[in-house]
Amino acid sequence: MAVGLTSEGENLGKYAIDSSTLTKQQLSGNAPLPKIDLKTGEIWRGGWSRDAALIERYALQSQARYSMLEHWKANGKQGKPHRVCTCRRWLRPRVGEAVHAEVHKHHETGHTFYTGTEICASPWACPICHPKIMERRAAEIRTGVDQWAAQGGICLFVTLTVPHGIEDELKPLLERFTVALERFRSGRAFAALNRGFGRVGLIRALEVTYGGWNGWHPHTHELWFIRPEEFRAWVVDWLRSQGFVSPDGHPLPMAFCQEAAKAALYALWRNAALAAGLSEPSYAHGLDLRVASTQEELKAALADYLAKVGQELPDYSGPIWGPAEEMVRAHSKKGRKGRLTPFDFLRAQYDHEIPKAQRIRYRELFAEYVVAFRRKHPISWSNGLKARFDLEEKTDEETAQESREAADVLARLEVWQWDRLLGRVDHRATALVLAQHHGASILFEFIRALPPPEASVPFARRE
């Protein structure tokens, strides 16, 4: 039942799930190690598997680390490597205690996780920190949308993008795109639309994908919280300003309101993009708008959008994928039809049908993406909107460090044991899966069977 996941090159990027040291009796517990194909994302056990997802996250983090260390070396080792290079690898000192890591087991779910390690809290670069941060953000979005719908409000789902080419570098393109967003929301025309729509706030998710023909594709997904009566009244006034007369006594269909809103917003977005030095966005692709009053309608609008851009909703047995998940898990999705998400660059490192030179190029693109998105927020709420829904303001760092799980300590790992898990091949995920399904004794036996690390300096403390 073993799966070997390795990459060429230095030991910095190697990862493996290796159960060769375990006996058949030791592997006959509640759940064997899952098999996962990182080339396709397929899990060979039928449906979605939390174990396989865990394995993939650690494997991808190993490649993120490899990419950022390569970037650091290529730039003359200036400063320190990105924090993802030490995330959940270096042990965090504890006051009055010897340095160690602990494996905890959740009371209700039985899932295992580590404590006592450094955490990078990077929602862009880290495939392990990203899900924890974004799941919290998804819960906040669901809370806001549910409360607003219960109050009779509606939501606009707005996507903004601009033309781009393979020659565009991400950082300057993203800077111009950011300027365009700022210009779009400034000025009297946008303020008048805000008032006319009855908009009380918005949530914005920043995303980027990459295409082999047209390069980097930055865009935003936004949820606008709108009062429906004011929105319809604005549409009537807008029609009159355009020389049309709406039928009295008959409410306008929401689909008609949607198209009117798009026409007005597109004019502002086009002008903002041109003023920021970008190419002119087309009416068909530069701005997409959907109106929805329920979670179900939002999900349907998302499905239409994903079909248009060539991405698919994942089929798994976890929580229902809705607008909140679409906004917060953008760059961890798998792209389709020539589009790659940033984590696809990492998945490609395990696909040896891809030429080695192309895999190296993907690592360079991943590093370019991480540098460009540094200090940017993947999810932004307009001022005062969280307070309206009684949601607490928390940074990504606070969210990543937060522990809500009621769990018991299953095993305490000394420095030498942690170093063996972080040897030439990364066994952190293997250890968690074994601990969950087979207990601490099998975990310790597995660690004892691992070879000592080749490095003269412990991996747990420094590189």
C-alpha positions in Angstrom: 0.0 0.0 0.0 3.0 2.3 -0.2 3.2 5.3 -2.4 6.6 6.8 -3.3 6.5 10.5 -4.1 9.9 11.9 -4.9 11.5 14.6 -7.1 14.8 14.8 -8.8 17.6 17.0 -7.6 18.7 17.9 -4.1 17.1 16.5 -1.0 15.3 19.8 -0.4 12.3 18.7 -2.5 12.0 15.0 -1.7 8.9 13.6 -0.2 7.8 10.0 0.2 5.1 7.8 1.7 7.1 4.7 2.5 5.6 1.8 4.5 8.3 -0.7 3.5 9.6 -0.8 7.1 6.2 -1.9 8.4 4.9 -5.5 8.7 1.6 -6.7 7.2 0.3 -7.0 10.7 1.2 -3.4 11.4 -0.6 -2.2 8.3 -3.8 -4.2 9.0 -5.4 -1.4 11.1 -8.5 0.6 10.5 -7.3 2.3 7.3 -4.3 1.6 5.2 -2.2 4.4 3.8 -4.1 5.9 0.8 -2.7 6.0 -2.7 -2.7 9.4 -4.5 -1.6 10.4 -8.0 -0.2 13.9 -7.7 -0.1 14.2 -11.5 -3.9 13.9 -11.8 -5.0 14.5 -8.2 -6.8 11.1 -8.4 -7.2 9.2 -5.1 -7.2 5.4 -5.6 -9.6 4.6 -2.8 -12.9 5.8 -4.1 -14.0 9.4 -3.4 -12.4 12.0 -1.2 -9.9 10.9 1.5 -8.7 13.1 4.3 -5.5 11.0 4.6 -4.7 11.5 0.9 -5.4 15.2 1.2 -3.0 15.4 4.2 -0.4 13.5 2.2 -0.7 15.8 -0.7 -0.5 19.0 1.4 2.8 17.9 3.0 4.2 16.7 -0.4 3.3 20.1 -2.0 4.8 22.0 0.9 8.0 20.1 0.4 8.1 21.4 -3.2 7.1 24.9 -2.1 10.1 24.9 0.2 12.4 23.5 -2.6 11.2 26.3 -5.0 11.7 29.1 -2.5 15.2 27.8 -1.4 16.2 27.7 -5.1 14.9 31.3 -5.5 16.9 32.4 -2.4 20.1 30.8 -3.7 19.6 32.3 -7.2 19.4 35.8 -5.6 22.7 35.4 -3.8 21.2 34.2 -0.5 20.2 37.7 0.4 18.2 38.0 3.6 16.4 34.9 4.8 14.6 32.3 2.8 10.8 32.5 2.7 9.1 31.3 5.9 7.6 28.3 4.1 11.1 26.8 4.1 10.9 26.3 7.9 7.2 25.9 8.4 6.3 22.9 10.5 10.0 21.9 10.2 11.8 23.9 12.8 10.8 23.3 16.4 9.6 26.2 18.5 11.3 26.7 21.9 9.0 26.5 24.9 9.6 28.3 28.1 10.9 26.0 30.8 10.7 22.9 28.5 13.1 21.0 26.3 12.5 21.5 22.6 10.2 18.8 21.2 7.2 18.3 18.9 3.9 16.7 19.9 1.3 14.7 17.9 -2.2 15.5 19.0 -5.4 13.5 18.3 -8.7 15.3 17.9 -11.4 14.1 20.4 -14.3 13.9 17.9 -12.7 13.2 14.5 -9.6 11.3 15.5 -7.5 13.3 13.1 -3.9 13.9 14.1 -1.8 17.1 13.9 1.5 18.5 15.2 2.2 21.2 17.7 5.5 22.8 18.8 6.7 23.8 15.4 7.2 27.1 13.6 4.3 28.1 11.4 4.7 30.4 8.4 1.0 31.5 8.2 1.4 32.2 4.5 -1.9 31.7 2.6 -0.1 32.1 -0.7 3.0 29.9 -0.4 2.1 27.2 2.1 -0.1 24.2 1.1 -0.5 23.3 4.8 -1.2 26.8 6.3 -3.4 27.8 3.4 -6.3 25.3 4.1 -6.5 26.2 7.8 -6.6 29.9 7.1 -9.0 29.7 4.3 -11.4 27.3 6.0 -11.8 29.9 8.7 -12.3 32.6 6.0 -14.9 30.4 4.3 -16.8 30.0 7.6 -16.8 33.8 7.9 -18.1 34.3 4.4 -20.9 31.7 4.9 -21.9 33.4 8.1 -22.1 36.8 6.4 -24.0 35.6 3.4 -26.5 33.5 5.4 -27.2 36.4 7.7 -27.7 38.8 4.9 -30.0 36.4 3.0 -32.0 36.0 6.2 -32.4 39.7 6.3 -33.8 39.8 2.8 -30.7 41.0 1.2 -29.2 39.9 -2.1 -25.6 39.4 -3.3 -23.9 40.3 -6.5 -21.0 38.0 -7.5 -18.6 40.2 -9.5 -15.4 39.0 -11.3 -12.9 41.6 -12.6 -10.0 40.8 -15.0 -8.0 42.4 -17.7 -6.2 41.3 -20.9 -2.7 40.0 -20.5 0.1 38.2 -22.5 2.8 35.6 -22.1 5.4 38.5 -22.0 3.8 40.1 -18.9 5.8 39.6 -15.6 3.5 39.0 -12.7 4.6 41.7 -10.3 4.2 44.8 -12.6 1.0 43.3 -14.0 -0.4 42.8 -10.5 0.7 46.4 -9.5 -1.2 47.9 -12.5 -4.2 45.6 -11.7 -4.2 46.9 -8.1 -4.1 50.5 -9.3 -7.1 49.7 -11.7 -9.1 48.3 -8.7 -8.4 51.5 -6.7 -9.4 53.7 -9.6 -12.5 51.6 -10.2 -13.8 52.3 -6.6 -12.9 55.9 -6.5 -14.7 58.9 -7.9 -18.3 60.2 -7.9 -19.6 57.8 -10.5 -18.8 54.7 -8.3 -20.0 56.4 -5.2 -23.4 57.1 -6.9 -23.6 53.4 -8.0 -22.8 52.4 -4.4 -25.7 54.4 -3.1 -28.0 53.4 -5.9 -27.4 49.7 -5.5 -27.9 50.0 -1.7 -24.6 48.3 -1.2 -23.6 47.8 2.4 -20.2 46.3 1.8 -18.2 43.7 -0.1 -15.8 40.8 0.2 -13.0 40.5 -2.3 -10.9 37.5 -3.1 -7.7 38.0 -5.1 -6.6 35.1 -7.4 -4.2 34.3 -10.1 -3.8 31.5 -12.6 -1.3 30.9 -15.4 -1.9 29.9 -19.0 0.7 28.6 -21.4 -0.5 30.9 -24.2 -1.3 34.1 -22.3 0.7 33.9 -19.1 -0.4 35.3 -15.7 -4.1 35.9 -15.2 -4.8 38.0 -12.1 -8.5 38.6 -11.2 -10.8 39.1 -8.3 -14.0 37.4 -7.2 -16.2 39.8 -5.1 -19.4 39.4 -3.2 -21.4 42.6 -2.9 -24.1 42.8 -0.3 -27.0 44.7 -1.8 -30.5 45.9 -0.7 -32.9 44.5 -3.4 -35.5 47.4 -3.3 -32.9 50.0 -3.8 -31.1 48.0 -6.5 -34.3 47.6 -8.6 -35.1 51.3 -8.1 -31.6 52.2 -9.4 -32.2 50.0 -12.5 -35.5 51.9 -13.3 -33.7 55.2 -13.0 -30.8 54.0 -15.1 -33.1 52.8 -17.8 -34.8 56.2 -17.9 -31.3 57.9 -18.2 -30.6 55.7 -21.2 -33.9 56.7 -22.9 -35.9 53.6 -22.0 -39.2 53.5 -20.2 -39.9 50.6 -17.9 -43.5 49.2 -17.5 -45.2 50.7 -14.5 -46.5 48.3 -11.8 -44.4 45.4 -13.0 -41.2 44.5 -11.1 -38.2 44.1 -13.4 -36.8 40.6 -13.8 -33.6 40.1 -11.8 -31.8 38.9 -15.0 -32.6 42.3 -16.6 -31.3 44.1 -13.5 -28.2 42.0 -13.7 -27.4 43.1 -17.3 -28.1 46.8 -16.5 -25.7 46.6 -13.5 -23.0 45.0 -15.7 -23.3 47.7 -18.3 -22.9 50.5 -15.8 -20.0 48.8 -13.9 -18.2 47.8 -17.1 -18.0 51.4 -18.2 -16.2 52.3 -14.9 -13.9 49.2 -15.0 -12.9 49.9 -18.6 -11.9 53.4 -17.8 -10.0 52.4 -14.6 -8.1 49.7 -16.5 -7.0 52.1 -19.3 -6.0 54.7 -16.8 -3.8 52.2 -15.0 -1.9 51.4 -18.2 -3.6 48.1 -18.9 -5.2 46.9 -22.2 -8.9 47.5 -22.6 -11.0 44.7 -21.0 -13.7 43.4 -23.2 -17.4 43.6 -22.3 -17.7 39.8 -22.6 -14.7 38.8 -20.4 -13.5 41.8 -18.5 -16.4 41.9 -16.0 -18.7 39.1 -15.1 -21.7 39.7 -12.9 -24.3 37.4 -11.3 -27.2 38.3 -9.0 -28.3 35.8 -6.3 -30.4 35.9 -3.2 -29.6 32.4 -1.7 -26.6 30.2 -1.3 -28.1 27.8 -3.9 -28.3 30.6 -6.5 -24.8 31.7 -5.8 -23.5 28.1 -6.3 -25.3 27.9 -9.6 -23.8 31.2 -10.7 -20.3 29.9 -9.7 -20.9 26.8 -11.8 -21.6 28.9 -14.8 -18.5 31.0 -14.2 -16.3 28.0 -13.7 -17.6 26.4 -16.9 -16.7 29.6 -18.8 -13.2 29.8 -17.5 -12.5 26.1 -17.9 -12.4 24.9 -14.3 -14.4 22.3 -12.6 -15.9 21.9 -9.1 -14.2 19.1 -7.3 -16.1 15.9 -6.6 -15.5 14.9 -3.1 -17.4 13.8 0.0 -16.5 16.8 2.1 -18.6 19.9 2.8 -20.7 21.3 -0.1 -18.7 23.6 -2.3 -20.3 27.0 -2.4 -19.4 30.6 -3.0 -17.4 30.8 0.2 -15.2 27.8 -0.9 -14.8 29.2 -4.4 -13.5 32.5 -3.1 -11.1 31.1 -0.5 -9.6 28.0 -2.2 -8.9 29.6 -5.5 -5.2 28.9 -5.9 -5.4 25.3 -4.5 -7.8 24.2 -7.1 -6.6 22.2 -10.1 -6.7 24.2 -13.4 -8.2 22.9 -16.6 -7.7 23.5 -20.3 -4.2 24.9 -20.2 -4.7 26.9 -17.0 -2.5 26.2 -14.0 -3.0 27.4 -10.4 0.0 28.1 -8.3 -0.2 24.8 -6.5 -0.3 23.1 -9.9 3.3 24.2 -10.3 4.1 22.1 -7.3 2.0 19.1 -8.4 3.9 19.1 -11.7 7.1 18.3 -9.8 5.8 14.8 -9.3 4.9 14.3 -13.0 8.0 12.9 -14.7 6.2 12.9 -18.1 6.8 16.7 -17.9 10.4 17.5 -19.1 12.8 18.4 -16.3 13.4 21.8 -17.8 9.7 22.6 -17.7 9.5 21.4 -14.0 12.3 23.8 -13.2 10.5 26.6 -15.0 7.3 25.8 -12.9 9.4 26.2 -9.7 10.6 29.6 -10.9 7.0 30.6 -11.7 5.9 29.5 -8.2 8.6 31.7 -6.7 7.7 34.6 -8.9 4.1 34.3 -7.7 5.0 34.1 -4.0 7.2 37.2 -4.3 4.6 39.2 -6.2 1.8 38.4 -3.7 3.8 39.1 -0.6 1.9 41.2 1.9 -1.3 41.1 -0.1 -4.5 39.8 1.5 -6.2 36.9 -0.3 -9.6 37.8 1.3 -10.5 41.4 2.1 -13.7 42.8 3.7 -14.8 46.4 3.4 -14.7 48.5 6.5 -17.4 47.7 9.0 -18.8 44.7 7.2 -17.5 42.1 9.6 -18.9 44.1 12.6 -22.3 44.1 10.9 -22.3 40.3 11.2 -20.6 40.1 14.6 -17.5 38.6 13.2 -14.1 39.1 14.9 -11.2 40.6 13.1 -8.3 38.2 13.0 -5.1 38.3 10.9 -3.8 35.3 8.9 -1.1 34.9 11.5 -3.6 34.7 14.4 -5.8 32.4 12.4 -3.0 30.0 11.5 -1.8 29.9 15.2 -5.4 29.4 16.5 -6.3 26.1 17.9 -10.0 25.3 18.4 -9.6 21.5 18.5 -10.2 19.6 21.7 -7.4 17.0 21.5 -5.1 14.8 23.5 -1.4 14.4 23.3 -0.8 11.1 21.5 3.0 11.2 21.3 5.9 13.4 22.2 8.8 13.5 19.7 12.3 14.4 20.8 14.7 16.3 18.6 16.4 13.1 17.3 13.0 11.6 16.4 11.9 14.8 14.6 15.2 14.9 12.7 14.6 11.4 11.4 11.2 12.4 10.1 12.9 15.2 8.3 15.7 13.2 6.8 16.6 12.9 3.2 12.9 12.0 2.6 10.1 13.8 4.3 8.0 11.5 6.5 5.8 14.0 8.4 2.5 13.0 6.8 3.3 9.3 7.0 3.8 9.7 10.8 0.5 11.5 11.2 -1.4 8.8 9.3 0.2 6.0 11.2 -0.4 7.7 14.5 -4.1 8.2 13.7 -4.8 4.7 12.5 -2.3 2.6 14.5 -1.3 4.5 17.6 1.8 5.8 19.2 3.7 2.5 19.5 3.6 1.9 15.7 4.6 5.6 15.2 7.7 5.2 17.4 8.6 1.9 15.7 8.4 3.5 12.3 10.6 6.4 13.5 13.2 4.0 14.9 13.4 2.2 11.6 14.2 5.4 9.7 17.9 6.1 9.0 19.5 9.0 10.8 19.7 12.3 8.8 22.7 12.7 6.7 23.2 16.4 7.6 25.6 17.1 10.5 23.3 19.7 11.9 19.8 18.7 13.1 17.0 19.6 10.7 14.8 20.5 13.7 17.0 23.5 14.6 18.5 25.1 11.5 19.5 24.3 8.0 
